[in-house]
Amino acid sequence: MHIRPLIFIALLLSGLVGAQAANAQSWKPARAVEIIVGSAPGGGADLTGRVMQKLFQEKLVSEVSSSVVNKTGGGSTLSFVYLNQHPADAHYIALTLQPMITGPLMIAGQITYTDMTPLAHLINEYVGFAVRPDGPLKTGRDIVERLKKDPTSLSIALSTALAGSNHLATVLALKAAGVDIKRLRVIVVKGAGEAITGVMGGHFDIAAASAASLIPFFESGKLQGIAVSGPRRLSGAFANVPTWKEQGVDSVYANWRGVVGPKGMTAPQIAYWDGVFARLAQMPEWRDELAHLLQDPVYLNSRETRKYLDSQHQELRTILVDLGLAK
């Protein structure tokens, strides 16, 4: 006679658990989403953010509006500070840039990746090196020979910080070529656009920037590409730009980009963004845009991204110690 009440109680508890489980997966944005980018408009991160925002608005997060917010300064540090001013608020997400790892390794107290919520790893991209087409530098070997004789003889403009992707791609290639990288004249600017216009205006000799940000200037003939950090030649506007390896320099370097949220995000919020980025990674429009921007799609979910960032922390720390930029 006691079986039926027990069955009733079991069914009731089962229903409550089921309702809780369903509710746990029910988080969705209730207001506008901000995609925070730590570099100025026109750079590789900015271009990626704007492609993402377009697809959010059209197909993925269409229930609310979304926008790209540029927070420059401190090698993307300010973008992460701004992100974490909204703890546990999944309406704010930020593109990952390597300074989120390298910055704290060089300067104690900076916000680091463990202070945020990893959400996705999305792409690898490569760094291009550009000069004025009417100048004396025509190849990567020209740069190497000049800098081996006098490391201070050329100015190299790059964004957005020392030990950022553009800087690491530069110094690792030149170190492999035998240049004294500690004596280089490196000028850090806020965004790729500033480095590019500075070279076109004759203020800098070389711009090191994401391949995507250089495309229109190669196509218009305003800049000439002399090297790329990738393992192979890129397509389109970069088809005639040789890799460092092709020019006798044993160096390959890939930058990565992903997405983090603020500290304190809940499991339902993370699950929501896992679903969004898993769909984004498979969209033909996304993959086509990445191909146009000369970027390789490499998707990892939130859990896998945490492991990837842990491994990058160890790898980048080793590089910075070798360069004398960290202890």
ZAPA-228054 format. One record per residue (C-alpha): x, y, z; residue number from 1; chain. Coordinates in nm, 3 decimals. Layout:
N
<r x="X" y="Y" z="Z" k="NUM" c="A"/>
...
//
This chain:
327
<r x="0.000" y="0.000" z="0.000" k="1" c="A"/>
<r x="0.303" y="0.225" z="0.034" k="2" c="A"/>
<r x="0.431" y="0.177" z="-0.321" k="3" c="A"/>
<r x="0.201" y="0.424" z="-0.492" k="4" c="A"/>
<r x="0.288" y="0.721" z="-0.265" k="5" c="A"/>
<r x="0.656" y="0.642" z="-0.317" k="6" c="A"/>
<r x="0.606" y="0.633" z="-0.693" k="7" c="A"/>
<r x="0.420" y="0.965" z="-0.674" k="8" c="A"/>
<r x="0.702" y="1.123" z="-0.474" k="9" c="A"/>
<r x="0.962" y="0.984" z="-0.715" k="10" c="A"/>
<r x="0.773" y="1.121" z="-1.014" k="11" c="A"/>
<r x="0.736" y="1.458" z="-0.842" k="12" c="A"/>
<r x="1.108" y="1.477" z="-0.764" k="13" c="A"/>
<r x="1.189" y="1.365" z="-1.117" k="14" c="A"/>
<r x="0.974" y="1.643" z="-1.254" k="15" c="A"/>
<r x="1.143" y="1.900" z="-1.033" k="16" c="A"/>
<r x="1.489" y="1.783" z="-1.140" k="17" c="A"/>
<r x="1.383" y="1.789" z="-1.502" k="18" c="A"/>
<r x="1.248" y="2.141" z="-1.466" k="19" c="A"/>
<r x="1.568" y="2.254" z="-1.297" k="20" c="A"/>
<r x="1.777" y="2.095" z="-1.574" k="21" c="A"/>
<r x="1.568" y="2.262" z="-1.842" k="22" c="A"/>
<r x="1.589" y="2.595" z="-1.663" k="23" c="A"/>
<r x="1.968" y="2.556" z="-1.628" k="24" c="A"/>
<r x="2.000" y="2.562" z="-2.005" k="25" c="A"/>
<r x="1.754" y="2.844" z="-2.064" k="26" c="A"/>
<r x="1.978" y="3.151" z="-2.034" k="27" c="A"/>
<r x="1.963" y="3.385" z="-2.331" k="28" c="A"/>
<r x="2.066" y="3.747" z="-2.378" k="29" c="A"/>
<r x="1.798" y="3.987" z="-2.258" k="30" c="A"/>
<r x="1.964" y="4.303" z="-2.390" k="31" c="A"/>
<r x="2.236" y="4.413" z="-2.631" k="32" c="A"/>
<r x="2.557" y="4.209" z="-2.654" k="33" c="A"/>
<r x="2.893" y="4.387" z="-2.666" k="34" c="A"/>
<r x="3.186" y="4.228" z="-2.853" k="35" c="A"/>
<r x="3.490" y="4.396" z="-2.700" k="36" c="A"/>
<r x="3.804" y="4.433" z="-2.911" k="37" c="A"/>
<r x="4.136" y="4.541" z="-2.762" k="38" c="A"/>
<r x="4.271" y="4.710" z="-3.075" k="39" c="A"/>
<r x="4.169" y="5.006" z="-3.287" k="40" c="A"/>
<r x="3.940" y="4.979" z="-3.592" k="41" c="A"/>
<r x="4.107" y="4.827" z="-3.897" k="42" c="A"/>
<r x="4.327" y="4.569" z="-3.724" k="43" c="A"/>
<r x="4.294" y="4.193" z="-3.746" k="44" c="A"/>
<r x="4.102" y="4.158" z="-3.419" k="45" c="A"/>
<r x="3.866" y="4.437" z="-3.517" k="46" c="A"/>
<r x="3.794" y="4.275" z="-3.855" k="47" c="A"/>
<r x="3.724" y="3.943" z="-3.687" k="48" c="A"/>
<r x="3.494" y="4.108" z="-3.435" k="49" c="A"/>
<r x="3.294" y="4.279" z="-3.706" k="50" c="A"/>
<r x="3.246" y="3.959" z="-3.905" k="51" c="A"/>
<r x="3.128" y="3.792" z="-3.584" k="52" c="A"/>
<r x="2.891" y="4.077" z="-3.504" k="53" c="A"/>
<r x="2.738" y="4.064" z="-3.852" k="54" c="A"/>
<r x="2.662" y="3.692" z="-3.820" k="55" c="A"/>
<r x="2.536" y="3.736" z="-3.464" k="56" c="A"/>
<r x="2.291" y="3.999" z="-3.584" k="57" c="A"/>
<r x="2.176" y="3.809" z="-3.890" k="58" c="A"/>
<r x="2.153" y="3.451" z="-3.765" k="59" c="A"/>
<r x="2.303" y="3.357" z="-3.428" k="60" c="A"/>
<r x="2.198" y="3.610" z="-3.163" k="61" c="A"/>
<r x="1.923" y="3.783" z="-3.356" k="62" c="A"/>
<r x="1.691" y="3.821" z="-3.056" k="63" c="A"/>
<r x="1.896" y="4.120" z="-2.934" k="64" c="A"/>
<r x="2.123" y="4.375" z="-3.096" k="65" c="A"/>
<r x="2.502" y="4.346" z="-3.082" k="66" c="A"/>
<r x="2.792" y="4.582" z="-3.140" k="67" c="A"/>
<r x="3.172" y="4.593" z="-3.158" k="68" c="A"/>
<r x="3.328" y="4.810" z="-2.887" k="69" c="A"/>
<r x="3.696" y="4.906" z="-2.930" k="70" c="A"/>
<r x="3.881" y="4.946" z="-2.599" k="71" c="A"/>
<r x="4.242" y="5.018" z="-2.684" k="72" c="A"/>
<r x="4.539" y="5.065" z="-2.457" k="73" c="A"/>
<r x="4.785" y="4.863" z="-2.256" k="74" c="A"/>
<r x="4.822" y="4.597" z="-2.523" k="75" c="A"/>
<r x="4.453" y="4.496" z="-2.494" k="76" c="A"/>
<r x="4.467" y="4.512" z="-2.113" k="77" c="A"/>
<r x="4.203" y="4.785" z="-2.102" k="78" c="A"/>
<r x="3.962" y="4.569" z="-2.300" k="79" c="A"/>
<r x="3.985" y="4.295" z="-2.037" k="80" c="A"/>
<r x="3.959" y="4.543" z="-1.751" k="81" c="A"/>
<r x="3.641" y="4.677" z="-1.912" k="82" c="A"/>
<r x="3.510" y="4.321" z="-1.958" k="83" c="A"/>
<r x="3.561" y="4.238" z="-1.592" k="84" c="A"/>
<r x="3.380" y="4.552" z="-1.484" k="85" c="A"/>
<r x="3.072" y="4.341" z="-1.569" k="86" c="A"/>
<r x="3.127" y="4.025" z="-1.362" k="87" c="A"/>
<r x="2.896" y="3.732" z="-1.432" k="88" c="A"/>
<r x="2.726" y="3.932" z="-1.709" k="89" c="A"/>
<r x="2.732" y="3.721" z="-2.025" k="90" c="A"/>
<r x="2.611" y="4.013" z="-2.236" k="91" c="A"/>
<r x="2.979" y="4.114" z="-2.255" k="92" c="A"/>
<r x="3.235" y="3.904" z="-2.440" k="93" c="A"/>
<r x="3.586" y="3.993" z="-2.559" k="94" c="A"/>
<r x="3.818" y="3.870" z="-2.829" k="95" c="A"/>
<r x="4.130" y="3.706" z="-2.693" k="96" c="A"/>
<r x="4.465" y="3.853" z="-2.785" k="97" c="A"/>
<r x="4.799" y="3.710" z="-2.682" k="98" c="A"/>
<r x="4.879" y="4.003" z="-2.448" k="99" c="A"/>
<r x="4.617" y="3.856" z="-2.213" k="100" c="A"/>
<r x="4.887" y="3.596" z="-2.140" k="101" c="A"/>
<r x="5.211" y="3.775" z="-2.218" k="102" c="A"/>
<r x="5.123" y="4.103" z="-2.043" k="103" c="A"/>
<r x="5.092" y="3.953" z="-1.694" k="104" c="A"/>
<r x="5.408" y="3.750" z="-1.751" k="105" c="A"/>
<r x="5.598" y="4.077" z="-1.798" k="106" c="A"/>
<r x="5.414" y="4.304" z="-1.554" k="107" c="A"/>
<r x="5.290" y="4.159" z="-1.228" k="108" c="A"/>
<r x="4.936" y="4.248" z="-1.132" k="109" c="A"/>
<r x="4.783" y="4.273" z="-1.478" k="110" c="A"/>
<r x="4.458" y="4.091" z="-1.543" k="111" c="A"/>
<r x="4.524" y="3.747" z="-1.692" k="112" c="A"/>
<r x="4.329" y="3.474" z="-1.866" k="113" c="A"/>
<r x="4.256" y="3.293" z="-1.539" k="114" c="A"/>
<r x="4.064" y="3.603" z="-1.424" k="115" c="A"/>
<r x="3.816" y="3.556" z="-1.708" k="116" c="A"/>
<r x="3.588" y="3.284" z="-1.846" k="117" c="A"/>
<r x="3.720" y="3.105" z="-2.157" k="118" c="A"/>
<r x="3.444" y="3.054" z="-2.415" k="119" c="A"/>
<r x="3.596" y="2.955" z="-2.749" k="120" c="A"/>
<r x="3.910" y="2.929" z="-2.960" k="121" c="A"/>
<r x="3.823" y="3.024" z="-3.317" k="122" c="A"/>
<r x="4.109" y="3.100" z="-3.554" k="123" c="A"/>
<r x="4.479" y="3.109" z="-3.628" k="124" c="A"/>
<r x="4.616" y="3.398" z="-3.828" k="125" c="A"/>
<r x="4.954" y="3.509" z="-3.955" k="126" c="A"/>
<r x="5.157" y="3.828" z="-3.948" k="127" c="A"/>
<r x="5.260" y="4.012" z="-4.262" k="128" c="A"/>
<r x="5.552" y="4.249" z="-4.304" k="129" c="A"/>
<r x="5.508" y="4.548" z="-4.534" k="130" c="A"/>
<r x="5.716" y="4.838" z="-4.670" k="131" c="A"/>
<r x="5.670" y="5.124" z="-4.914" k="132" c="A"/>
<r x="5.683" y="4.996" z="-5.274" k="133" c="A"/>
<r x="5.919" y="5.278" z="-5.379" k="134" c="A"/>
<r x="6.164" y="5.224" z="-5.094" k="135" c="A"/>
<r x="6.500" y="5.042" z="-5.085" k="136" c="A"/>
<r x="6.365" y="4.734" z="-4.902" k="137" c="A"/>
<r x="6.233" y="4.475" z="-5.144" k="138" c="A"/>
<r x="6.259" y="4.142" z="-4.960" k="139" c="A"/>
<r x="6.277" y="3.995" z="-4.613" k="140" c="A"/>
<r x="6.643" y="3.926" z="-4.677" k="141" c="A"/>
<r x="6.699" y="4.299" z="-4.732" k="142" c="A"/>
<r x="6.563" y="4.363" z="-4.382" k="143" c="A"/>
<r x="6.776" y="4.089" z="-4.232" k="144" c="A"/>
<r x="7.098" y="4.213" z="-4.392" k="145" c="A"/>
<r x="7.037" y="4.573" z="-4.283" k="146" c="A"/>
<r x="6.952" y="4.476" z="-3.927" k="147" c="A"/>
<r x="7.239" y="4.231" z="-3.888" k="148" c="A"/>
<r x="7.477" y="4.519" z="-3.963" k="149" c="A"/>
<r x="7.290" y="4.770" z="-3.747" k="150" c="A"/>
<r x="6.979" y="4.659" z="-3.549" k="151" c="A"/>
<r x="6.882" y="5.024" z="-3.499" k="152" c="A"/>
<r x="6.892" y="5.116" z="-3.868" k="153" c="A"/>
<r x="6.523" y="5.046" z="-3.937" k="154" c="A"/>
<r x="6.206" y="5.135" z="-3.747" k="155" c="A"/>
<r x="5.941" y="4.865" z="-3.711" k="156" c="A"/>
<r x="5.586" y="4.973" z="-3.627" k="157" c="A"/>
<r x="5.342" y="4.724" z="-3.476" k="158" c="A"/>
<r x="5.035" y="4.703" z="-3.255" k="159" c="A"/>
<r x="4.930" y="4.675" z="-2.982" k="160" c="A"/>
<r x="5.204" y="4.586" z="-2.731" k="161" c="A"/>
<r x="5.544" y="4.436" z="-2.676" k="162" c="A"/>
<r x="5.508" y="4.057" z="-2.663" k="163" c="A"/>
<r x="5.188" y="4.078" z="-2.864" k="164" c="A"/>
<r x="5.151" y="3.860" z="-3.171" k="165" c="A"/>
<r x="5.299" y="4.114" z="-3.413" k="166" c="A"/>
<r x="5.599" y="4.171" z="-3.189" k="167" c="A"/>
<r x="5.660" y="3.800" z="-3.128" k="168" c="A"/>
<r x="5.637" y="3.719" z="-3.500" k="169" c="A"/>
<r x="5.890" y="3.995" z="-3.567" k="170" c="A"/>
<r x="6.150" y="3.916" z="-3.303" k="171" c="A"/>
<r x="6.133" y="3.540" z="-3.347" k="172" c="A"/>
<r x="6.199" y="3.571" z="-3.720" k="173" c="A"/>
<r x="6.482" y="3.820" z="-3.676" k="174" c="A"/>
<r x="6.635" y="3.622" z="-3.391" k="175" c="A"/>
<r x="6.635" y="3.313" z="-3.613" k="176" c="A"/>
<r x="6.811" y="3.521" z="-3.880" k="177" c="A"/>
<r x="7.088" y="3.622" z="-3.639" k="178" c="A"/>
<r x="6.978" y="3.979" z="-3.558" k="179" c="A"/>
<r x="7.040" y="4.125" z="-3.211" k="180" c="A"/>
<r x="6.673" y="4.167" z="-3.125" k="181" c="A"/>
<r x="6.736" y="4.354" z="-2.800" k="182" c="A"/>
<r x="6.861" y="4.653" z="-2.999" k="183" c="A"/>
<r x="6.572" y="4.674" z="-3.246" k="184" c="A"/>
<r x="6.382" y="5.002" z="-3.294" k="185" c="A"/>
<r x="6.029" y="4.879" z="-3.228" k="186" c="A"/>
<r x="5.751" y="5.139" z="-3.215" k="187" c="A"/>
<r x="5.428" y="5.021" z="-3.052" k="188" c="A"/>
<r x="5.111" y="5.188" z="-3.183" k="189" c="A"/>
<r x="4.743" y="5.154" z="-3.092" k="190" c="A"/>
<r x="4.628" y="4.973" z="-3.404" k="191" c="A"/>
<r x="4.734" y="4.830" z="-3.737" k="192" c="A"/>
<r x="4.596" y="5.134" z="-3.918" k="193" c="A"/>
<r x="4.842" y="5.361" z="-3.740" k="194" c="A"/>
<r x="5.136" y="5.136" z="-3.829" k="195" c="A"/>
<r x="5.025" y="5.113" z="-4.192" k="196" c="A"/>
<r x="4.967" y="5.485" z="-4.244" k="197" c="A"/>
<r x="5.296" y="5.556" z="-4.069" k="198" c="A"/>
<r x="5.485" y="5.342" z="-4.321" k="199" c="A"/>
<r x="5.298" y="5.495" z="-4.616" k="200" c="A"/>
<r x="5.381" y="5.841" z="-4.485" k="201" c="A"/>
<r x="5.750" y="5.760" z="-4.444" k="202" c="A"/>
<r x="5.747" y="5.779" z="-4.064" k="203" c="A"/>
<r x="5.830" y="5.409" z="-4.017" k="204" c="A"/>
<r x="6.028" y="5.169" z="-4.235" k="205" c="A"/>
<r x="5.834" y="4.846" z="-4.175" k="206" c="A"/>
<r x="5.483" y="4.757" z="-4.058" k="207" c="A"/>
<r x="5.421" y="4.423" z="-3.889" k="208" c="A"/>
<r x="5.047" y="4.357" z="-3.886" k="209" c="A"/>
<r x="4.789" y="4.085" z="-3.927" k="210" c="A"/>
<r x="4.770" y="3.965" z="-4.285" k="211" c="A"/>
<r x="4.404" y="4.063" z="-4.308" k="212" c="A"/>
<r x="4.469" y="4.427" z="-4.222" k="213" c="A"/>
<r x="4.726" y="4.456" z="-4.503" k="214" c="A"/>
<r x="4.511" y="4.314" z="-4.785" k="215" c="A"/>
<r x="4.359" y="4.640" z="-4.920" k="216" c="A"/>
<r x="4.697" y="4.816" z="-4.917" k="217" c="A"/>
<r x="4.862" y="4.537" z="-5.114" k="218" c="A"/>
<r x="4.572" y="4.532" z="-5.360" k="219" c="A"/>
<r x="4.594" y="4.910" z="-5.411" k="220" c="A"/>
<r x="4.974" y="4.903" z="-5.448" k="221" c="A"/>
<r x="5.022" y="5.141" z="-5.155" k="222" c="A"/>
<r x="5.231" y="4.886" z="-4.967" k="223" c="A"/>
<r x="5.449" y="4.595" z="-5.070" k="224" c="A"/>
<r x="5.460" y="4.267" z="-4.880" k="225" c="A"/>
<r x="5.805" y="4.126" z="-4.814" k="226" c="A"/>
<r x="5.739" y="3.836" z="-4.574" k="227" c="A"/>
<r x="5.467" y="3.645" z="-4.390" k="228" c="A"/>
<r x="5.498" y="3.442" z="-4.071" k="229" c="A"/>
<r x="5.291" y="3.145" z="-4.187" k="230" c="A"/>
<r x="5.398" y="2.788" z="-4.267" k="231" c="A"/>
<r x="5.297" y="2.837" z="-4.631" k="232" c="A"/>
<r x="5.219" y="3.119" z="-4.872" k="233" c="A"/>
<r x="4.880" y="3.274" z="-4.827" k="234" c="A"/>
<r x="4.637" y="3.335" z="-5.112" k="235" c="A"/>
<r x="4.491" y="3.643" z="-5.277" k="236" c="A"/>
<r x="4.681" y="3.964" z="-5.213" k="237" c="A"/>
<r x="4.954" y="3.760" z="-5.038" k="238" c="A"/>
<r x="5.008" y="3.511" z="-5.320" k="239" c="A"/>
<r x="5.340" y="3.673" z="-5.417" k="240" c="A"/>
<r x="5.459" y="3.734" z="-5.062" k="241" c="A"/>
<r x="5.710" y="3.466" z="-4.954" k="242" c="A"/>
<r x="5.724" y="3.311" z="-4.611" k="243" c="A"/>
<r x="6.026" y="3.367" z="-4.391" k="244" c="A"/>
<r x="6.123" y="3.005" z="-4.450" k="245" c="A"/>
<r x="6.132" y="3.062" z="-4.825" k="246" c="A"/>
<r x="6.384" y="3.339" z="-4.760" k="247" c="A"/>
<r x="6.615" y="3.123" z="-4.552" k="248" c="A"/>
<r x="6.482" y="3.221" z="-4.209" k="249" c="A"/>
<r x="6.366" y="2.925" z="-4.000" k="250" c="A"/>
<r x="6.064" y="3.088" z="-3.838" k="251" c="A"/>
<r x="5.690" y="3.018" z="-3.839" k="252" c="A"/>
<r x="5.450" y="3.196" z="-3.609" k="253" c="A"/>
<r x="5.070" y="3.175" z="-3.578" k="254" c="A"/>
<r x="4.859" y="3.416" z="-3.380" k="255" c="A"/>
<r x="4.531" y="3.292" z="-3.232" k="256" c="A"/>
<r x="4.201" y="3.448" z="-3.155" k="257" c="A"/>
<r x="3.913" y="3.330" z="-2.945" k="258" c="A"/>
<r x="3.655" y="3.466" z="-2.704" k="259" c="A"/>
<r x="3.637" y="3.508" z="-2.327" k="260" c="A"/>
<r x="3.364" y="3.628" z="-2.097" k="261" c="A"/>
<r x="3.392" y="3.810" z="-1.764" k="262" c="A"/>
<r x="3.476" y="3.632" z="-1.443" k="263" c="A"/>
<r x="3.197" y="3.454" z="-1.259" k="264" c="A"/>
<r x="2.988" y="3.337" z="-1.554" k="265" c="A"/>
<r x="2.740" y="3.061" z="-1.471" k="266" c="A"/>
<r x="2.715" y="2.718" z="-1.633" k="267" c="A"/>
<r x="2.395" y="2.812" z="-1.825" k="268" c="A"/>
<r x="2.562" y="3.126" z="-1.962" k="269" c="A"/>
<r x="2.868" y="2.927" z="-2.073" k="270" c="A"/>
<r x="2.642" y="2.663" z="-2.227" k="271" c="A"/>
<r x="2.461" y="2.929" z="-2.427" k="272" c="A"/>
<r x="2.782" y="3.069" z="-2.575" k="273" c="A"/>
<r x="2.917" y="2.718" z="-2.636" k="274" c="A"/>
<r x="2.615" y="2.661" z="-2.856" k="275" c="A"/>
<r x="2.653" y="2.993" z="-3.039" k="276" c="A"/>
<r x="3.022" y="2.947" z="-3.117" k="277" c="A"/>
<r x="2.981" y="2.582" z="-3.217" k="278" c="A"/>
<r x="2.724" y="2.696" z="-3.475" k="279" c="A"/>
<r x="2.939" y="2.992" z="-3.581" k="280" c="A"/>
<r x="3.238" y="2.765" z="-3.645" k="281" c="A"/>
<r x="3.036" y="2.557" z="-3.891" k="282" c="A"/>
<r x="2.871" y="2.840" z="-4.082" k="283" c="A"/>
<r x="2.981" y="2.863" z="-4.447" k="284" c="A"/>
<r x="2.960" y="3.244" z="-4.421" k="285" c="A"/>
<r x="3.205" y="3.244" z="-4.129" k="286" c="A"/>
<r x="3.450" y="3.007" z="-4.296" k="287" c="A"/>
<r x="3.430" y="3.202" z="-4.622" k="288" c="A"/>
<r x="3.502" y="3.528" z="-4.439" k="289" c="A"/>
<r x="3.799" y="3.369" z="-4.261" k="290" c="A"/>
<r x="3.936" y="3.250" z="-4.595" k="291" c="A"/>
<r x="3.895" y="3.603" z="-4.730" k="292" c="A"/>
<r x="4.085" y="3.736" z="-4.428" k="293" c="A"/>
<r x="4.355" y="3.469" z="-4.475" k="294" c="A"/>
<r x="4.272" y="3.311" z="-4.140" k="295" c="A"/>
<r x="4.250" y="2.939" z="-4.056" k="296" c="A"/>
<r x="3.939" y="2.814" z="-3.867" k="297" c="A"/>
<r x="4.034" y="2.619" z="-3.552" k="298" c="A"/>
<r x="3.739" y="2.568" z="-3.314" k="299" c="A"/>
<r x="3.762" y="2.461" z="-2.949" k="300" c="A"/>
<r x="3.475" y="2.479" z="-2.699" k="301" c="A"/>
<r x="3.493" y="2.646" z="-2.358" k="302" c="A"/>
<r x="3.645" y="2.351" z="-2.174" k="303" c="A"/>
<r x="3.901" y="2.281" z="-2.447" k="304" c="A"/>
<r x="3.985" y="2.650" z="-2.469" k="305" c="A"/>
<r x="4.077" y="2.659" z="-2.100" k="306" c="A"/>
<r x="4.324" y="2.374" z="-2.158" k="307" c="A"/>
<r x="4.461" y="2.547" z="-2.468" k="308" c="A"/>
<r x="4.520" y="2.872" z="-2.281" k="309" c="A"/>
<r x="4.698" y="2.682" z="-2.005" k="310" c="A"/>
<r x="4.934" y="2.530" z="-2.263" k="311" c="A"/>
<r x="4.988" y="2.867" z="-2.430" k="312" c="A"/>
<r x="5.078" y="3.020" z="-2.095" k="313" c="A"/>
<r x="5.362" y="2.773" z="-2.056" k="314" c="A"/>
<r x="5.480" y="2.807" z="-2.417" k="315" c="A"/>
<r x="5.471" y="3.186" z="-2.426" k="316" c="A"/>
<r x="5.643" y="3.214" z="-2.091" k="317" c="A"/>
<r x="5.934" y="3.013" z="-2.233" k="318" c="A"/>
<r x="5.955" y="3.243" z="-2.536" k="319" c="A"/>
<r x="5.950" y="3.560" z="-2.323" k="320" c="A"/>
<r x="6.222" y="3.429" z="-2.093" k="321" c="A"/>
<r x="6.435" y="3.353" z="-2.399" k="322" c="A"/>
<r x="6.377" y="3.709" z="-2.521" k="323" c="A"/>
<r x="6.463" y="3.859" z="-2.184" k="324" c="A"/>
<r x="6.113" y="4.000" z="-2.140" k="325" c="A"/>
<r x="6.008" y="3.784" z="-1.847" k="326" c="A"/>
<r x="6.173" y="3.602" z="-1.559" k="327" c="A"/>
//
